[in-house]
Amino acid sequence: KRQLKIVRELLSDRSSAAEKAIILVGNIDALTPEDPDLLQNIMLYRTIYKEELDSTAKKLVTNIKKLTDYEKTYKAAVSVVKLVDSLDPLSLKFVNSAVAARKAYSKLNSSLESLIKDNTKKRLEEMEDISSVMLEINNLKKSKVILADVEKARQAYKTLLENTDNEKLIAILEGTYAPQLVLAEDRN
C-alpha cells in the first residue's frame, strides 16, 4: 500500500516536477537494506528519476548518489527481477531468456537471493516449466527422433496445457508446438 501511495503521489498530474523531486528525495532517504520491497523500490525510483523529472527537478534530488550506490550494490538481484519480469512465452527469444534468467538467479549469493520475492521465484519456475516443454519439442526436430523422447515431450506438453489458463500461451502451444509434436510422431 505504501508503494502504491508513493507511485500515485509521484506520478500525479497535479504534482509539479519539483514536488515529485522532493517526494523522491524523501523516499530515497528512507531506503534501507531491510526494506522488504527494496529491489522494486530501487527500480521504481530510478524510473521516476529518469522519466518523470526534467533536468531542473533532477538537480533537486540531492541524494541520487544513494540510489546509485544501492543500484550498484544490488545490481545482480535487480537484474534477475528485470529478467524474470520481462519473460514472455510469446517471444521468439523466450527459451534463451528463461535460461538467462535462471543462470543469473543461480549466480546470486544467499543475501541477494533472499531479496528476491516469492512471486518472482514462482514466476521464474513457471516460465522454466514452459520453456523446458518448448525446448523438448524443439529438440525433436533437431535430432534423430526416438519414440520415448516424443512420448516424454507429448506428456510434458499435455501437463503444461492442463496447468495453464493463459489463452495466448495455449494458442502458441497449439499453433506452434502441437504440429511439431505431430510431425515428430509421424517421423517415428
Helices and strands as residue ranges (DSSP letters): H 2-11, H 17-29, H 38-52, H 55-60, H 64-73, H 75-85, H 94-106, H 110-113, H 118-140, H 147-162, H 167-172, I 173-177, H 178-187
